[in-house]
Amino acid sequence: MKKLIVLAFVGFLAQLIDGALGMAYGVTSSSLLLAFGIAPAVASASVHLSEVVTTAASGVSHIKFGNVDRNLVYRLIIPGSIGAFIGACFLSNLNGDVVKPFIGVFLFLLGFYVLFRFLFKFKNGEEKEVKPLSVKQSIPLGFIAGFADATGGGGWGPITTPILLSKKGMTARKVVGTVDTSEFAIALSATIGFIISLGWHAVDWLWVGALMIGGLFAAPIAAWLVRIVPAQLMGILVGGFIILVNARTILQTWVPNESSYPFIYSLIVVGWAVAILVGIRKMSADKKGLVEGKPLKLDTPPV
């Protein structure tokens, strides 16, 4: 019973982070299941089964709060679903651990770019300048992200969110809502692939149910947070989170001295906190400048 309560709390926390920042449900949930000794394929299948419900709830919530670019959702779900299905069917024959570190390095560097763009290059109203993702861009992005999501137990958000945020004109609110909404199709396709490969008997339905319940409670809260948090601040939060998540992969792969991990994590967190404070001050200064720059209204006509 205690394990189920812990899983429900993890599902809540994972969905809260995923719904607010566009990533981490699969990574968080899969990590816990693997820690309990569950086989990678079964862990990924359990996570994707729970995501079918939680992503549906998250998508409905994001649509309700106006956080979704529907055209972008349509462009991503077909290649993403194909990639997720293929990744799920062949997970047992793939060595995802070999490719994962290199993807981690790419996303780590991309996180710095996202952080820099929203900290120094962001302009109010730039969402109006956005150009839709082309078919040539959406097909490889969707396929690779869907494939990585199924084979790694999480990857749709960590790959699509930073890449979309690096595109000029994409605001964090729309990116997060779009990624979360499209993830429903990815989770469903991966689940079908896992059921075909593993069968229903391989899944612990109590664990899946606990993850689902926690995620259902968190989905509307996360969508509301995305709606009210300023776009620039959301971008800084997402960028820092991308760096932190992928730093873990890089350290575990290439830094054998685990005693240095706390120091490195502390540096990242402190730098992230400084970036948030600088972003808040910059937003306040920009807001103050806009107010002071408005022409004063005269109660009486000038003489």
C-alpha positions as CSV (number, residue, x, y, z in Angstrom):
1,M,0.0,0.0,0.0
2,K,2.8,2.4,0.9
3,K,4.4,1.7,-2.5
4,L,1.2,2.6,-4.3
5,I,0.9,5.9,-2.4
6,V,4.5,6.7,-3.3
7,L,3.7,5.9,-7.0
8,A,0.6,8.1,-6.9
9,F,2.7,11.0,-5.4
10,V,5.4,10.4,-8.1
11,G,2.7,10.4,-10.8
12,F,1.3,13.7,-9.4
13,L,4.8,15.3,-9.2
14,A,5.9,14.0,-12.6
15,Q,2.7,15.3,-14.3
16,L,3.0,18.6,-12.5
17,I,6.5,19.1,-13.9
18,D,5.6,17.7,-17.3
19,G,2.5,19.8,-17.7
20,A,4.2,23.0,-16.6
21,L,7.6,22.5,-18.3
22,G,6.8,20.2,-21.2
23,M,8.9,17.2,-20.0
24,A,9.9,14.8,-17.3
25,Y,6.9,12.6,-16.7
26,G,8.4,9.6,-18.5
27,V,11.9,10.2,-17.1
28,T,10.7,10.6,-13.5
29,S,8.3,7.7,-13.5
30,S,10.6,5.3,-15.4
31,S,13.5,6.1,-13.1
32,L,11.4,5.1,-10.1
33,L,10.2,1.8,-11.7
34,L,13.7,0.9,-12.7
35,A,14.8,1.6,-9.1
36,F,12.2,-1.0,-8.0
37,G,13.9,-3.6,-10.2
38,I,11.4,-3.5,-13.1
39,A,12.8,-4.5,-16.5
40,P,13.2,-1.5,-18.9
41,A,10.6,-2.7,-21.4
42,V,8.0,-3.4,-18.7
43,A,8.8,0.0,-17.0
44,S,8.4,1.9,-20.2
45,A,5.2,0.0,-21.0
46,S,3.8,0.9,-17.6
47,V,4.7,4.5,-17.9
48,H,3.2,4.8,-21.4
49,L,0.0,3.1,-20.3
50,S,-0.4,5.6,-17.5
51,E,0.5,8.5,-19.9
52,V,-2.5,7.6,-22.2
53,V,-4.8,8.8,-19.5
54,T,-2.6,11.6,-18.0
55,T,-1.7,13.1,-21.3
56,A,-5.3,13.1,-22.4
57,A,-6.2,15.0,-19.2
58,S,-3.3,17.4,-19.7
59,G,-4.2,18.0,-23.4
60,V,-7.8,18.9,-22.5
61,S,-6.6,21.2,-19.8
62,H,-4.1,23.0,-22.1
63,I,-6.7,23.4,-24.8
64,K,-9.1,24.9,-22.3
65,F,-6.5,27.4,-21.2
66,G,-5.5,28.3,-24.8
67,N,-2.0,26.9,-24.6
68,V,-2.1,24.8,-27.8
69,D,-1.0,25.4,-31.4
70,R,-3.3,22.9,-33.1
71,N,-1.6,23.0,-36.5
72,L,1.7,22.1,-34.9
73,V,0.0,19.2,-33.0
74,Y,-1.3,17.8,-36.3
75,R,2.2,18.0,-37.9
76,L,3.9,16.2,-35.0
77,I,1.6,13.4,-34.0
78,I,1.8,11.3,-37.2
79,P,5.6,10.9,-37.4
80,G,5.8,10.9,-33.6
81,S,3.3,8.0,-33.4
82,I,5.1,6.0,-36.0
83,G,8.4,6.5,-34.2
84,A,6.9,5.6,-30.9
85,F,5.3,2.4,-32.2
86,I,8.6,1.2,-33.9
87,G,10.6,2.1,-30.8
88,A,8.2,0.1,-28.6
89,C,8.2,-3.0,-30.8
90,F,12.0,-3.2,-31.0
91,L,13.0,-2.0,-27.5
92,S,14.2,-5.4,-26.4
93,N,16.6,-5.5,-29.3
94,L,18.0,-2.0,-28.9
95,N,20.8,-0.6,-26.8
96,G,19.4,2.8,-26.0
97,D,22.1,3.4,-23.4
98,V,24.7,3.8,-26.2
99,V,22.8,6.7,-27.9
100,K,21.3,8.3,-24.8
101,P,24.5,10.1,-23.7
102,F,25.0,11.8,-27.1
103,I,21.4,12.9,-27.2
104,G,22.0,14.2,-23.6
105,V,25.0,16.4,-24.7
106,F,22.9,17.8,-27.6
107,L,20.0,18.7,-25.4
108,F,22.3,20.0,-22.7
109,L,23.8,22.5,-25.1
110,L,20.4,23.3,-26.5
111,G,19.2,24.1,-22.9
112,F,21.8,26.8,-22.7
113,Y,20.6,28.2,-26.0
114,V,17.0,28.3,-24.8
115,L,18.1,29.9,-21.5
116,F,20.1,32.5,-23.4
117,R,17.3,33.3,-25.9
118,F,14.6,33.8,-23.3
119,L,17.0,35.7,-20.9
120,F,18.5,38.2,-23.4
121,K,16.7,37.8,-26.8
122,F,13.1,37.5,-25.9
123,K,10.8,40.3,-27.0
124,N,7.2,40.9,-25.9
125,G,4.7,39.9,-28.5
126,E,7.1,37.7,-30.5
127,E,4.6,34.9,-30.5
128,K,2.9,36.8,-33.3
129,E,6.0,36.4,-35.5
130,V,6.1,32.6,-35.3
131,K,6.1,30.6,-38.6
132,P,4.5,27.2,-38.6
133,L,6.9,24.2,-38.4
134,S,7.4,22.9,-42.0
135,V,6.7,19.3,-42.9
136,K,10.4,18.7,-43.6
137,Q,11.1,19.8,-40.0
138,S,8.2,18.2,-38.3
139,I,8.7,14.7,-39.7
140,P,12.2,14.0,-38.5
141,L,11.6,15.8,-35.2
142,G,8.4,13.8,-34.5
143,F,9.8,10.5,-35.5
144,I,13.1,10.8,-33.6
145,A,11.4,12.1,-30.4
146,G,8.7,9.4,-30.6
147,F,11.3,6.7,-31.1
148,A,13.4,8.0,-28.2
149,D,10.3,8.3,-26.0
150,A,9.4,4.6,-26.4
151,T,12.9,3.2,-26.1
152,G,14.0,5.4,-23.2
153,G,10.8,5.6,-21.2
154,G,10.7,9.3,-21.8
155,G,12.0,11.6,-24.6
156,W,9.1,13.2,-26.3
157,G,9.2,16.3,-24.1
158,P,12.9,16.5,-23.5
159,I,13.6,16.5,-27.3
160,T,10.7,18.4,-28.8
161,T,10.4,21.1,-26.1
162,P,13.9,22.5,-26.4
163,I,14.0,22.2,-30.2
164,L,10.7,24.1,-30.6
165,L,11.8,26.7,-28.1
166,S,14.9,27.3,-30.1
167,K,12.7,28.3,-33.0
168,K,12.3,32.1,-33.2
169,G,8.8,33.2,-32.3
170,M,7.8,30.2,-30.3
171,T,6.8,31.1,-26.8
172,A,7.1,28.7,-23.9
173,R,3.4,28.6,-23.1
174,K,2.4,27.4,-26.6
175,V,5.3,25.0,-26.8
176,V,4.6,23.3,-23.5
177,G,0.9,23.0,-24.2
178,T,1.4,21.7,-27.8
179,V,4.0,19.2,-26.7
180,D,1.8,17.9,-23.8
181,T,-1.3,17.7,-26.0
182,S,0.5,15.8,-28.9
183,E,2.0,13.4,-26.4
184,F,-1.3,11.6,-26.1
185,A,-0.9,10.1,-29.6
186,I,2.7,9.2,-28.8
187,A,1.8,7.4,-25.6
188,L,-1.1,5.6,-27.3
189,S,1.1,4.4,-30.2
190,A,3.9,3.2,-27.9
191,T,1.4,1.4,-25.7
192,I,0.0,-0.5,-28.7
193,G,3.5,-1.5,-29.6
194,F,4.3,-2.7,-26.1
195,I,1.1,-4.7,-25.8
196,I,1.9,-6.4,-29.1
197,S,5.4,-7.2,-28.0
198,L,5.0,-8.0,-24.3
199,G,1.3,-8.8,-23.8
200,W,-1.1,-7.5,-21.2
201,H,0.2,-9.9,-18.5
202,A,3.6,-8.1,-18.3
203,V,2.1,-4.9,-16.8
204,D,1.4,-4.3,-13.1
205,W,-2.0,-2.6,-13.4
206,L,-2.0,-1.4,-9.7
207,W,1.2,0.5,-10.4
208,V,-0.2,1.9,-13.6
209,G,-3.4,2.9,-11.8
210,A,-1.4,4.7,-9.1
211,L,0.6,6.7,-11.6
212,M,-2.6,7.6,-13.5
213,I,-4.5,8.9,-10.4
214,G,-1.6,11.1,-9.4
215,G,-1.2,12.5,-12.9
216,L,-4.9,13.2,-13.3
217,F,-4.9,15.5,-10.2
218,A,-1.9,17.4,-11.4
219,A,-2.8,17.9,-15.1
220,P,-5.3,20.9,-14.7
221,I,-3.0,22.6,-12.1
222,A,0.0,22.4,-14.5
223,A,-2.0,23.8,-17.4
224,W,-3.2,26.7,-15.2
225,L,0.3,27.5,-14.1
226,V,1.5,27.6,-17.7
227,R,-1.3,30.1,-18.4
228,I,-0.4,32.5,-15.7
229,V,3.4,32.4,-15.6
230,P,4.9,35.0,-18.0
231,A,6.3,33.6,-21.2
232,Q,9.8,34.8,-20.6
233,L,10.0,33.4,-17.1
234,M,8.6,30.1,-18.4
235,G,11.3,29.9,-21.0
236,I,14.0,30.5,-18.4
237,L,12.5,27.8,-16.2
238,V,12.3,25.3,-19.0
239,G,15.9,26.1,-20.2
240,G,17.3,25.5,-16.7
241,F,15.4,22.3,-16.3
242,I,16.7,21.0,-19.6
243,I,20.3,21.6,-18.5
244,L,19.7,20.0,-15.1
245,V,18.1,16.9,-16.4
246,N,20.6,16.2,-19.1
247,A,23.6,17.0,-16.8
248,R,22.6,13.9,-14.9
249,T,22.9,11.8,-18.0
250,I,26.3,13.3,-18.9
251,L,27.7,12.9,-15.4
252,Q,26.6,9.3,-15.1
253,T,28.2,8.4,-18.5
254,W,31.5,10.3,-18.5
255,V,32.3,11.4,-14.8
256,P,33.1,8.3,-12.7
257,N,33.8,10.3,-9.6
258,E,30.4,10.5,-8.0
259,S,31.6,12.6,-5.1
260,S,31.8,15.6,-7.5
261,Y,28.1,15.3,-8.5
262,P,26.7,17.4,-5.6
263,F,29.1,20.2,-6.3
264,I,28.3,20.2,-10.1
265,Y,24.5,20.0,-9.4
266,S,24.9,22.9,-6.9
267,L,26.6,25.1,-9.5
268,I,23.8,24.4,-12.0
269,V,21.1,25.1,-9.5
270,V,22.8,28.4,-8.4
271,G,23.3,29.5,-12.0
272,W,19.7,28.7,-12.8
273,A,18.5,30.7,-9.7
274,V,20.6,33.6,-10.8
275,A,19.2,33.4,-14.3
276,I,15.6,33.4,-12.9
277,L,16.3,36.5,-10.7
278,V,17.9,38.3,-13.7
279,G,14.9,37.4,-15.8
280,I,12.5,38.7,-13.2
281,R,14.4,42.0,-12.8
282,K,14.5,42.3,-16.6
283,M,10.8,41.8,-16.9
284,S,10.1,44.3,-14.2
285,A,12.4,46.9,-15.9
286,D,10.7,46.3,-19.3
287,K,7.3,46.6,-17.8
288,K,8.3,49.8,-16.0
289,G,9.8,51.2,-19.3
290,L,6.5,50.5,-21.2
291,V,4.5,52.3,-18.5
292,E,6.8,55.3,-18.4
293,G,7.0,55.4,-22.2
294,K,3.2,55.8,-22.7
295,P,2.0,59.3,-23.5
296,L,0.2,61.0,-20.6
297,K,-3.5,61.6,-21.0
298,L,-4.5,65.3,-20.6
299,D,-7.8,66.0,-18.8
300,T,-8.0,69.4,-20.5
301,P,-6.9,70.3,-24.0
302,P,-3.5,72.1,-24.2
303,V,-3.6,75.9,-24.4
